[in-house]
Amino acid sequence: MPLILCFTVVASVGIGVISAYVAVLGILQACGRASQRQPRPAEARPRLVLVPTQNHAGGD
């Protein structure tokens, strides 16, 4: 009886670990394919540049 219980626990934990691993890999594959399908062109977005202005925050 203890051998059957031990085998059942080990098998259940193993199946849980394998199914979680497969689920995470599936999510990563789905997200990776979505980003590869729609590449973002670098030229389409305006480049953000810090420009000094004449408006000073100080009270002088």
C-alpha positions in Angstrom: 0.0 0.0 0.0 2.7 2.6 0.8 4.4 1.8 -2.5 1.3 2.5 -4.5 0.7 5.7 -2.6 4.3 6.9 -3.2 4.1 6.0 -6.9 0.8 7.9 -7.2 2.2 11.0 -5.5 5.4 11.0 -7.6 3.4 10.4 -10.8 0.9 13.2 -10.0 3.7 15.7 -9.2 5.6 14.7 -12.4 2.5 15.1 -14.6 1.8 18.5 -13.0 5.4 19.7 -13.6 5.4 18.5 -17.2 2.0 20.1 -17.9 3.1 23.5 -16.4 6.3 23.3 -18.5 4.3 22.7 -21.7 1.8 25.5 -20.8 4.7 28.0 -20.3 6.4 27.0 -23.5 3.1 27.3 -25.4 2.5 30.8 -24.0 6.0 31.8 -25.0 5.6 30.4 -28.5 2.3 32.2 -29.0 3.8 35.5 -27.8 6.9 35.1 -29.9 4.9 34.3 -33.1 2.6 37.4 -32.5 5.6 39.7 -32.4 7.2 38.1 -35.4 4.0 38.5 -37.5 3.8 42.3 -36.9 7.3 43.8 -36.8 7.3 47.4 -35.7 9.2 49.6 -38.2 11.7 51.8 -36.5 11.2 54.7 -38.9 7.5 54.9 -38.3 7.8 56.1 -34.7 9.2 59.6 -34.1 12.3 59.7 -32.1 12.1 61.4 -28.7 14.7 64.0 -28.1 15.3 66.2 -25.1 15.4 69.8 -26.2 16.4 72.6 -23.8 13.7 75.3 -23.5 13.7 78.9 -22.3 11.2 78.1 -19.5 13.1 77.7 -16.3 11.5 76.2 -13.2 13.4 78.3 -10.8 12.0 81.5 -9.2 14.9 83.7 -10.2 
